[in-house]
Amino acid sequence: MPARTHYSAGEIADALGKTERTVRRWIADGSLPSVKIGGSRLVSVAEFNRLLGVEDWALPDLGQRAEAHK
């Protein structure tokens, strides 16, 4: 499976324990840069890592997350 390159606002909100609305506000005010792909605003892995202050961190794959909650 190819490595992820972008995350949705919902994925970032879940990972940080914030609301999706908060993450969307960060995107809207420019503090969390994003790109529009199709009809969605997505945040690059690099920008997410910058937000966290780390060099190389990735959210678990959504499929893995779903399996972990079973």
N, CA, C and O atoms as CSV, one atom per row, in Angstrom:
chain,resi,resn,atom,element,x,y,z
A,1,MET,N,N,0.844,-1.177,0.000
A,1,MET,CA,C,0.000,0.000,0.000
A,1,MET,C,C,0.891,1.242,0.000
A,1,MET,O,O,1.839,1.316,0.782
A,2,PRO,N,N,0.602,2.218,-0.863
A,2,PRO,CA,C,1.424,3.427,-0.918
A,2,PRO,C,C,1.298,4.251,0.365
A,2,PRO,O,O,0.269,4.225,1.041
A,3,ALA,N,N,2.349,4.971,0.676
A,3,ALA,CA,C,2.347,5.817,1.868
A,3,ALA,C,C,1.357,6.967,1.691
A,3,ALA,O,O,1.187,7.492,0.591
A,4,ARG,N,N,0.726,7.339,2.764
A,4,ARG,CA,C,-0.210,8.470,2.739
A,4,ARG,C,C,0.540,9.757,2.497
A,4,ARG,O,O,1.665,9.923,2.970
A,5,THR,N,N,-0.066,10.661,1.772
A,5,THR,CA,C,0.541,11.961,1.528
A,5,THR,C,C,-0.282,13.103,2.122
A,5,THR,O,O,0.242,14.199,2.322
A,6,HIS,N,N,-1.560,12.862,2.406
A,6,HIS,CA,C,-2.455,13.900,2.926
A,6,HIS,C,C,-3.443,13.302,3.926
A,6,HIS,O,O,-3.748,12.110,3.888
A,7,TYR,N,N,-3.933,14.157,4.816
A,7,TYR,CA,C,-4.948,13.772,5.793
A,7,TYR,C,C,-6.133,14.722,5.716
A,7,TYR,O,O,-5.990,15.889,5.351
A,8,SER,N,N,-7.294,14.209,6.064
A,8,SER,CA,C,-8.490,15.048,6.123
A,8,SER,C,C,-8.548,15.765,7.480
A,8,SER,O,O,-7.853,15.392,8.425
A,9,ALA,N,N,-9.382,16.787,7.552
A,9,ALA,CA,C,-9.567,17.509,8.805
A,9,ALA,C,C,-10.087,16.570,9.895
A,9,ALA,O,O,-9.697,16.684,11.057
A,10,GLY,N,N,-10.961,15.651,9.517
A,10,GLY,CA,C,-11.504,14.700,10.489
A,10,GLY,C,C,-10.434,13.784,11.063
A,10,GLY,O,O,-10.431,13.507,12.262
A,11,GLU,N,N,-9.530,13.315,10.219
A,11,GLU,CA,C,-8.448,12.449,10.689
A,11,GLU,C,C,-7.525,13.201,11.647
A,11,GLU,O,O,-7.104,12.659,12.669
A,12,ILE,N,N,-7.219,14.444,11.311
A,12,ILE,CA,C,-6.351,15.243,12.173
A,12,ILE,C,C,-7.048,15.538,13.500
A,12,ILE,O,O,-6.427,15.465,14.560
A,13,ALA,N,N,-8.327,15.867,13.439
A,13,ALA,CA,C,-9.094,16.136,14.660
A,13,ALA,C,C,-9.090,14.916,15.576
A,13,ALA,O,O,-8.861,15.050,16.778
A,14,ASP,N,N,-9.339,13.735,15.027
A,14,ASP,CA,C,-9.331,12.503,15.823
A,14,ASP,C,C,-7.970,12.274,16.469
A,14,ASP,O,O,-7.883,11.918,17.644
A,15,ALA,N,N,-6.917,12.481,15.697
A,15,ALA,CA,C,-5.565,12.229,16.196
A,15,ALA,C,C,-5.175,13.189,17.314
A,15,ALA,O,O,-4.441,12.817,18.229
A,16,LEU,N,N,-5.667,14.426,17.239
A,16,LEU,CA,C,-5.289,15.444,18.214
A,16,LEU,C,C,-6.288,15.620,19.347
A,16,LEU,O,O,-6.038,16.371,20.291
A,17,GLY,N,N,-7.418,14.930,19.255
A,17,GLY,CA,C,-8.448,15.088,20.285
A,17,GLY,C,C,-9.141,16.440,20.207
A,17,GLY,O,O,-9.615,16.963,21.216
A,18,LYS,N,N,-9.198,16.996,19.015
A,18,LYS,CA,C,-9.867,18.274,18.780
A,18,LYS,C,C,-11.124,18.022,17.958
A,18,LYS,O,O,-11.343,16.915,17.465
A,19,THR,N,N,-11.944,19.051,17.814
A,19,THR,CA,C,-13.111,18.897,16.951
A,19,THR,C,C,-12.694,19.162,15.507
A,19,THR,O,O,-11.713,19.858,15.245
A,20,GLU,N,N,-13.445,18.603,14.596
A,20,GLU,CA,C,-13.183,18.845,13.176
A,20,GLU,C,C,-13.361,20.331,12.871
A,20,GLU,O,O,-12.659,20.883,12.024
A,21,ARG,N,N,-14.282,20.965,13.547
A,21,ARG,CA,C,-14.502,22.404,13.347
A,21,ARG,C,C,-13.246,23.201,13.688
A,21,ARG,O,O,-12.899,24.145,12.979
A,22,THR,N,N,-12.566,22.829,14.763
A,22,THR,CA,C,-11.323,23.507,15.147
A,22,THR,C,C,-10.272,23.358,14.058
A,22,THR,O,O,-9.619,24.332,13.684
A,23,VAL,N,N,-10.105,22.140,13.547
A,23,VAL,CA,C,-9.106,21.904,12.500
A,23,VAL,C,C,-9.474,22.686,11.247
A,23,VAL,O,O,-8.600,23.263,10.600
A,24,ARG,N,N,-10.755,22.712,10.896
A,24,ARG,CA,C,-11.181,23.479,9.725
A,24,ARG,C,C,-10.932,24.986,9.933
A,24,ARG,O,O,-10.639,25.699,8.973
A,25,ARG,N,N,-11.046,25.459,11.153
A,25,ARG,CA,C,-10.741,26.863,11.451
A,25,ARG,C,C,-9.255,27.133,11.231
A,25,ARG,O,O,-8.895,28.169,10.672
A,26,TRP,N,N,-8.390,26.219,11.660
A,26,TRP,CA,C,-6.941,26.364,11.434
A,26,TRP,C,C,-6.646,26.420,9.935
A,26,TRP,O,O,-5.806,27.198,9.483
A,27,ILE,N,N,-7.354,25.580,9.175
A,27,ILE,CA,C,-7.166,25.574,7.720
A,27,ILE,C,C,-7.642,26.903,7.139
A,27,ILE,O,O,-6.955,27.497,6.308
A,28,ALA,N,N,-8.800,27.368,7.566
A,28,ALA,CA,C,-9.372,28.609,7.032
A,28,ALA,C,C,-8.515,29.831,7.350
A,28,ALA,O,O,-8.394,30.733,6.521
A,29,ASP,N,N,-7.918,29.870,8.546
A,29,ASP,CA,C,-7.124,31.054,8.900
A,29,ASP,C,C,-5.666,30.952,8.433
A,29,ASP,O,O,-4.870,31.865,8.651
A,30,GLY,N,N,-5.330,29.833,7.789
A,30,GLY,CA,C,-4.003,29.681,7.214
A,30,GLY,C,C,-2.948,29.140,8.153
A,30,GLY,O,O,-1.802,28.953,7.744
A,31,SER,N,N,-3.303,28.883,9.407
A,31,SER,CA,C,-2.300,28.353,10.328
A,31,SER,C,C,-1.988,26.882,10.056
A,31,SER,O,O,-0.970,26.364,10.514
A,32,LEU,N,N,-2.865,26.215,9.312
A,32,LEU,CA,C,-2.618,24.844,8.872
A,32,LEU,C,C,-2.860,24.803,7.362
A,32,LEU,O,O,-3.991,24.616,6.914
A,33,PRO,N,N,-1.789,24.978,6.578
A,33,PRO,CA,C,-1.940,25.007,5.120
A,33,PRO,C,C,-2.544,23.708,4.581
A,33,PRO,O,O,-2.291,22.619,5.096
A,34,SER,N,N,-3.345,23.860,3.534
A,34,SER,CA,C,-3.996,22.703,2.922
A,34,SER,C,C,-4.055,22.886,1.418
A,34,SER,O,O,-3.743,23.951,0.885
A,35,VAL,N,N,-4.461,21.825,0.753
A,35,VAL,CA,C,-4.681,21.873,-0.692
A,35,VAL,C,C,-6.074,21.337,-0.960
A,35,VAL,O,O,-6.596,20.522,-0.198
A,36,LYS,N,N,-6.665,21.795,-2.034
A,36,LYS,CA,C,-7.976,21.291,-2.416
A,36,LYS,C,C,-7.770,20.201,-3.456
A,36,LYS,O,O,-7.227,20.453,-4.532
A,37,ILE,N,N,-8.198,19.010,-3.136
A,37,ILE,CA,C,-8.100,17.867,-4.037
A,37,ILE,C,C,-9.515,17.344,-4.228
A,37,ILE,O,O,-10.155,16.892,-3.278
A,38,GLY,N,N,-9.996,17.410,-5.465
A,38,GLY,CA,C,-11.396,17.078,-5.701
A,38,GLY,C,C,-12.243,18.103,-4.965
A,38,GLY,O,O,-12.053,19.307,-5.135
A,39,GLY,N,N,-13.162,17.639,-4.161
A,39,GLY,CA,C,-14.000,18.544,-3.382
A,39,GLY,C,C,-13.572,18.663,-1.938
A,39,GLY,O,O,-14.294,19.234,-1.120
A,40,SER,N,N,-12.395,18.128,-1.611
A,40,SER,CA,C,-11.952,18.092,-0.216
A,40,SER,C,C,-10.723,18.944,0.021
A,40,SER,O,O,-9.866,19.068,-0.855
A,41,ARG,N,N,-10.635,19.527,1.198
A,41,ARG,CA,C,-9.431,20.212,1.658
A,41,ARG,C,C,-8.625,19.185,2.438
A,41,ARG,O,O,-9.126,18.583,3.388
A,42,LEU,N,N,-7.378,18.988,2.035
A,42,LEU,CA,C,-6.512,18.015,2.683
A,42,LEU,C,C,-5.221,18.677,3.133
A,42,LEU,O,O,-4.743,19.629,2.515
A,43,VAL,N,N,-4.668,18.160,4.213
A,43,VAL,CA,C,-3.424,18.675,4.786
A,43,VAL,C,C,-2.326,17.673,4.495
A,43,VAL,O,O,-2.492,16.475,4.724
A,44,SER,N,N,-1.202,18.162,3.990
A,44,SER,CA,C,-0.097,17.253,3.680
A,44,SER,C,C,0.500,16.681,4.960
A,44,SER,O,O,0.412,17.283,6.030
A,45,VAL,N,N,1.104,15.512,4.827
A,45,VAL,CA,C,1.775,14.878,5.953
A,45,VAL,C,C,2.849,15.822,6.503
A,45,VAL,O,O,3.019,15.928,7.718
A,46,ALA,N,N,3.572,16.504,5.614
A,46,ALA,CA,C,4.626,17.423,6.051
A,46,ALA,C,C,4.062,18.551,6.907
A,46,ALA,O,O,4.657,18.903,7.926
A,47,GLU,N,N,2.925,19.122,6.513
A,47,GLU,CA,C,2.308,20.198,7.296
A,47,GLU,C,C,1.788,19.680,8.633
A,47,GLU,O,O,1.883,20.368,9.649
A,48,PHE,N,N,1.243,18.473,8.629
A,48,PHE,CA,C,0.784,17.875,9.884
A,48,PHE,C,C,1.963,17.667,10.823
A,48,PHE,O,O,1.862,17.944,12.019
A,49,ASN,N,N,3.081,17.179,10.288
A,49,ASN,CA,C,4.282,16.991,11.102
A,49,ASN,C,C,4.785,18.328,11.646
A,49,ASN,O,O,5.226,18.402,12.793
A,50,ARG,N,N,4.720,19.391,10.824
A,50,ARG,CA,C,5.124,20.719,11.283
A,50,ARG,C,C,4.243,21.166,12.446
A,50,ARG,O,O,4.734,21.732,13.423
A,51,LEU,N,N,2.941,20.910,12.337
A,51,LEU,CA,C,2.003,21.255,13.402
A,51,LEU,C,C,2.390,20.540,14.705
A,51,LEU,O,O,2.332,21.128,15.785
A,52,LEU,N,N,2.782,19.275,14.590
A,52,LEU,CA,C,3.163,18.498,15.764
A,52,LEU,C,C,4.556,18.830,16.258
A,52,LEU,O,O,4.902,18.539,17.403
A,53,GLY,N,N,5.361,19.444,15.391
A,53,GLY,CA,C,6.737,19.747,15.765
A,53,GLY,C,C,7.644,18.538,15.690
A,53,GLY,O,O,8.625,18.443,16.428
A,54,VAL,N,N,7.317,17.603,14.792
A,54,VAL,CA,C,8.139,16.409,14.602
A,54,VAL,C,C,8.545,16.303,13.142
A,54,VAL,O,O,7.952,16.933,12.266
A,55,GLU,N,N,9.567,15.494,12.900
A,55,GLU,CA,C,10.052,15.350,11.526
A,55,GLU,C,C,9.301,14.295,10.730
A,55,GLU,O,O,9.007,14.507,9.553
A,56,ASP,N,N,8.988,13.171,11.345
A,56,ASP,CA,C,8.396,12.082,10.574
A,56,ASP,C,C,7.432,11.288,11.442
A,56,ASP,O,O,7.830,10.365,12.152
A,57,TRP,N,N,6.164,11.659,11.374
A,57,TRP,CA,C,5.133,10.962,12.125
A,57,TRP,C,C,3.962,10.778,11.194
A,57,TRP,O,O,3.688,11.642,10.362
A,58,ALA,N,N,3.272,9.677,11.320
A,58,ALA,CA,C,2.136,9.440,10.426
A,58,ALA,C,C,0.978,8.863,11.218
A,58,ALA,O,O,1.166,8.103,12.167
A,59,LEU,N,N,-0.219,9.240,10.809
A,59,LEU,CA,C,-1.414,8.640,11.394
A,59,LEU,C,C,-1.497,7.192,10.951
A,59,LEU,O,O,-1.092,6.864,9.836
A,60,PRO,N,N,-2.016,6.315,11.808
A,60,PRO,CA,C,-2.208,4.934,11.380
A,60,PRO,C,C,-3.180,4.885,10.202
A,60,PRO,O,O,-4.047,5.747,10.058
A,61,ASP,N,N,-3.023,3.883,9.381
A,61,ASP,CA,C,-3.926,3.691,8.256
A,61,ASP,C,C,-5.348,3.538,8.783
A,61,ASP,O,O,-5.562,2.910,9.820
A,62,LEU,N,N,-6.319,4.108,8.077
A,62,LEU,CA,C,-7.716,4.039,8.523
A,62,LEU,C,C,-8.185,2.608,8.701
A,62,LEU,O,O,-8.934,2.321,9.635
A,63,GLY,N,N,-7.768,1.714,7.838
A,63,GLY,CA,C,-8.148,0.305,7.965
A,63,GLY,C,C,-7.632,-0.291,9.249
A,63,GLY,O,O,-8.341,-1.054,9.906
A,64,GLN,N,N,-6.411,0.039,9.623
A,64,GLN,CA,C,-5.832,-0.440,10.864
A,64,GLN,C,C,-6.580,0.126,12.051
A,64,GLN,O,O,-6.812,-0.578,13.034
A,65,ARG,N,N,-6.965,1.411,11.969
A,65,ARG,CA,C,-7.701,2.034,13.061
A,65,ARG,C,C,-9.045,1.357,13.269
A,65,ARG,O,O,-9.467,1.139,14.404
A,66,ALA,N,N,-9.719,1.024,12.168
A,66,ALA,CA,C,-11.017,0.362,12.287
A,66,ALA,C,C,-10.873,-1.005,12.918
A,66,ALA,O,O,-11.698,-1.397,13.742
A,67,GLU,N,N,-9.834,-1.736,12.543
A,67,GLU,CA,C,-9.596,-3.061,13.129
A,67,GLU,C,C,-9.278,-2.957,14.610
A,67,GLU,O,O,-9.703,-3.808,15.391
A,68,ALA,N,N,-8.547,-1.944,15.009
A,68,ALA,CA,C,-8.152,-1.771,16.410
A,68,ALA,C,C,-9.357,-1.495,17.306
A,68,ALA,O,O,-9.315,-1.787,18.501
A,69,HIS,N,N,-10.430,-0.936,16.743
A,69,HIS,CA,C,-11.612,-0.590,17.544
A,69,HIS,C,C,-12.641,-1.713,17.611
A,69,HIS,O,O,-13.694,-1.552,18.229
A,70,LYS,N,N,-12.352,-2.831,16.991
A,70,LYS,CA,C,-13.314,-3.957,17.008
A,70,LYS,C,C,-13.246,-4.694,18.319
A,70,LYS,O,O,-13.975,-5.665,18.520
